[in-house]
Structure formats: C-alpha cells, structure tokens
Amino acid sequence: MPRLSCTLLLLLLAACRHDDFSRAGTWQPTGVNEINLQAMLSDPADANRGVAARDERGAAAAAPINRLLNDRRKPLPLSTWGSATGAAPSAGADAR
C-alpha cells in the first residue's frame, strides 16, 4: 500500500508541473484577439470611446446626480400617512 500511495503522489506532482508556453511547439500569442476586435468594429474609433445605445437614458439619470452633488435636492413629497413625527396613524378609540 505505501508503494501505491508514493506512486500516486509522484503522478500528482508530475501533473502540477509549471508550463509557461515558452517551449517549442506550444501555442504562442499572435495578437489574434486584437485583430478580431478590430474586424468586428464598424468604426475603429469605437475602440477608444464607445457609442451610446439608441435607447440610452444617460441624461435622465445624470440630472438627479447633478442635483445631489450641487446640493439642490428636490424636497420630499408631503405624506398623509403619519403625523409630523413619522409615527404610524392610530386606529382610533373604537378599534378593538
């Protein structure tokens, strides 16, 4: 049994050998991903700065952020749910 476990250990260690792809006959990076990306872009300038979607709502989303950053927040709407202290409304004297 010890011989079998020793053999298994050696096989596991051999499988964990470091392979950095620098030896001959292995794959080497050639820039194919970059070439494919450039081929898929209709306008090469899109690689530097993206294009917004047709239905984007960036301006609508940016307005509340600008108000928050400039300390010009809109007041909260008045609520009739509770009193001025925010407590829940009471049920009254006849609720049991």
C-alpha positions as CSV (number, residue, x, y, z in Angstrom):
1,M,0.0,0.0,0.0
2,P,2.8,2.6,0.7
3,R,4.2,2.0,-2.7
4,L,0.9,2.7,-4.3
5,S,0.5,6.0,-2.4
6,C,4.0,7.0,-3.3
7,T,3.3,6.4,-7.0
8,L,0.1,8.4,-6.8
9,L,1.9,11.2,-5.1
10,L,4.6,11.3,-7.8
11,L,1.9,11.3,-10.6
12,L,0.1,14.2,-8.9
13,L,3.3,16.2,-8.6
14,A,4.2,15.5,-12.3
15,A,0.7,16.8,-13.3
16,C,1.3,20.0,-11.5
17,R,4.5,20.9,-13.4
18,H,4.7,24.5,-14.5
19,D,4.1,25.1,-18.2
20,D,4.7,28.6,-19.3
21,F,4.1,28.1,-23.1
22,S,7.7,29.2,-23.9
23,R,8.9,25.8,-25.1
24,A,8.9,25.0,-28.9
25,G,5.7,23.5,-30.4
26,T,3.3,25.2,-28.0
27,W,0.8,27.9,-28.7
28,Q,2.3,31.4,-28.9
29,P,0.2,34.6,-28.7
30,T,0.0,36.3,-32.1
31,G,-2.5,39.2,-31.5
32,V,-5.4,37.3,-33.0
33,N,-7.9,38.7,-30.4
34,E,-7.0,42.3,-31.2
35,I,-7.3,41.6,-34.9
36,N,-10.8,40.1,-34.5
37,L,-11.9,43.0,-32.3
38,Q,-10.8,45.5,-35.0
39,A,-12.6,43.5,-37.7
40,M,-15.9,43.5,-35.7
41,L,-15.9,47.3,-35.2
42,S,-17.8,49.2,-37.8
43,D,-15.9,52.3,-36.9
44,P,-12.3,51.9,-35.5
45,A,-12.8,55.0,-33.3
46,D,-15.4,53.0,-31.3
47,A,-12.4,51.1,-29.7
48,N,-11.3,54.3,-28.0
49,R,-14.7,55.7,-27.0
50,G,-17.9,53.6,-27.0
51,V,-21.2,54.5,-28.7
52,A,-24.4,55.0,-26.6
53,A,-27.3,52.7,-27.2
54,R,-30.2,54.2,-29.2
55,D,-32.5,54.0,-26.2
56,E,-30.0,55.2,-23.6
57,R,-31.2,57.5,-20.8
58,G,-27.9,58.9,-19.6
59,A,-29.1,62.5,-19.4
60,A,-32.2,61.5,-17.4
61,A,-30.1,59.5,-15.0
62,A,-27.4,62.3,-14.7
63,A,-29.8,65.0,-13.7
64,P,-30.6,63.7,-10.2
65,I,-26.9,63.0,-9.6
66,N,-26.0,66.6,-10.5
67,R,-28.7,67.9,-8.2
68,L,-27.3,65.8,-5.4
69,L,-23.7,66.9,-6.0
70,N,-24.7,70.6,-6.2
71,D,-26.9,70.3,-3.0
72,R,-30.1,71.2,-4.9
73,R,-32.1,68.2,-4.0
74,K,-35.9,68.3,-4.5
75,P,-37.9,68.3,-1.3
76,L,-39.7,65.1,-0.4
77,P,-43.4,65.0,-1.2
78,L,-45.8,65.6,1.7
79,S,-47.1,62.4,3.2
80,T,-50.5,62.0,4.7
81,W,-49.6,58.5,6.1
82,G,-48.4,59.6,9.6
83,S,-48.0,62.6,11.8
84,A,-45.2,65.1,11.5
85,T,-43.1,62.8,13.7
86,G,-43.4,60.0,11.3
87,A,-45.4,57.7,13.6
88,A,-48.0,55.4,12.1
89,P,-51.6,56.5,12.2
90,S,-53.6,55.4,15.2
91,A,-56.7,53.3,14.8
92,G,-58.8,55.4,17.0
93,A,-60.9,54.8,20.1
94,D,-63.4,52.3,18.6
95,A,-60.8,49.9,17.1
96,R,-60.5,46.8,19.3
